Amino acid sequence: MLLVGAQVTVWSATEVAAAFGVSEMVIGITVVAVGTSLPELAASMAGAMKGQPEMALGNVIGSNIFNLTAVLPVAGIIYPAAIYPAASAGGDFWRDFGAVLALCLVLSAVCLWKLGRGRRRLGRVTAVGLLGLYVGYYFLLLG
């Protein structure tokens, strides 16, 4: 049911966003990303609620590794022109790559800082800050 619910969410939200004239790039970055991440979110929440944060973390890391090593290369093999022009065009690719790189560096620095202080949790303030960075990036896309 989770997979069906995620599929229905993606399909209906994409249709509604397209009807309001939202660009395909914004739809792909938000609606499709949320819909395809719903199964991982449910598994991570289940692990966290059962007191197994390792399960939640492993699920997130494993999902990202799978997406980078299997999904992206398969998409490039099936339709390489969809990836190459974005890289050669410059603007969008470097803006998005730069944002992802910056967020990864910020998260890594925060995690190392917290671990250095003997803490194993990021905390709500850090989570809100990281979410704020994502919202800022999203507004950059809309602007």
C-alpha positions in Angstrom: 0.0 0.0 0.0 2.9 2.3 0.7 4.2 2.0 -2.9 0.7 2.6 -4.3 0.3 5.6 -2.0 3.6 7.1 -3.1 2.7 6.5 -6.8 -0.7 8.2 -6.4 1.0 11.1 -4.5 3.5 11.7 -7.2 1.0 11.4 -10.0 -1.7 13.6 -8.5 0.8 16.3 -7.2 2.5 16.4 -10.6 -0.9 16.9 -12.4 -1.9 19.6 -10.0 1.5 21.4 -10.2 1.4 21.2 -14.0 -2.1 22.6 -14.0 -0.9 25.6 -12.0 2.0 26.1 -14.5 4.8 25.0 -12.2 8.0 24.2 -14.2 9.0 20.6 -14.7 12.3 21.2 -12.9 10.6 22.4 -9.7 8.1 19.5 -10.0 11.0 17.0 -10.3 13.0 18.4 -7.5 10.1 18.6 -5.0 7.0 16.5 -5.9 8.8 13.5 -7.5 11.5 13.6 -4.9 9.0 13.5 -2.0 6.9 10.8 -3.6 9.9 8.5 -4.3 11.2 9.1 -0.8 8.0 8.2 1.0 8.9 4.5 1.4 12.3 5.4 2.9 10.7 7.9 5.2 8.2 5.3 6.5 11.0 2.8 7.1 13.1 5.4 8.8 10.3 6.6 11.0 9.4 3.0 12.0 13.0 2.4 13.0 13.2 5.6 15.0 9.9 4.9 16.7 11.1 1.4 17.7 14.2 3.0 19.2 16.6 1.8 16.4 18.1 4.9 15.0 20.8 2.8 13.3 18.0 1.3 11.1 16.8 4.8 10.1 20.4 6.0 9.3 21.3 2.8 7.4 18.1 3.1 5.4 18.8 6.7 4.4 22.5 6.0 3.6 21.7 2.8 1.7 18.9 4.5 -0.3 21.3 7.3 -1.3 24.1 5.0 -2.3 21.7 2.9 -4.4 20.3 6.0 -6.1 23.8 7.2 -7.0 25.3 3.9 -8.1 22.3 2.3 -9.8 19.5 4.7 -10.6 21.5 7.6 -12.0 23.8 5.5 -14.2 20.8 3.5 -15.6 19.1 6.8 -16.5 22.3 8.0 -18.2 22.6 4.7 -20.2 19.0 4.9 -21.3 19.0 8.5 -22.3 22.5 10.1 -22.0 21.4 13.4 -23.7 19.2 14.2 -20.7 22.2 14.4 -18.4 24.9 15.7 -20.7 23.3 18.9 -21.9 22.5 19.9 -18.3 26.2 19.5 -17.5 27.4 21.4 -20.6 24.8 24.2 -20.3 26.4 25.4 -17.1 23.9 27.4 -15.1 21.4 25.0 -13.7 23.9 22.1 -13.3 26.4 24.2 -11.4 23.8 25.9 -9.2 22.3 22.5 -8.2 25.7 20.8 -7.9 27.0 23.7 -5.8 24.0 23.6 -3.5 24.3 19.8 -3.0 28.0 20.1 -2.4 27.6 23.0 0.1 24.8 21.2 2.0 27.0 18.0 2.2 29.9 20.1 3.5 27.7 21.9 6.1 26.2 18.6 7.3 29.6 16.9 7.5 31.0 19.9 9.5 28.1 19.9 11.8 28.3 16.1 12.4 32.0 16.3 13.0 31.5 19.2 15.4 28.8 17.4 17.3 30.8 14.2 17.5 33.8 16.1 18.7 31.7 17.4 21.6 30.6 13.9 22.5 27.1 14.2 21.1 25.5 11.5 19.0 22.4 13.6 18.0 22.0 16.6 15.8 19.1 18.1 17.7 16.1 20.1 16.7 18.0 23.4 16.2 20.4 21.8 13.7 17.5 20.0 11.9 15.6 23.3 11.6 18.7 25.0 10.3 19.3 22.3 7.7 15.7 22.5 6.7 16.0 26.3 6.4 18.9 25.8 4.0 16.8 23.6 1.8 13.9 26.0 1.9 16.3 28.8 0.9 17.6 26.7 -2.0 14.0 26.0 -3.1 13.2 29.7 -3.1 16.4 30.3 -5.2 14.9 27.9 -7.7 11.6 29.7 -7.8 13.2 33.1 -8.1 
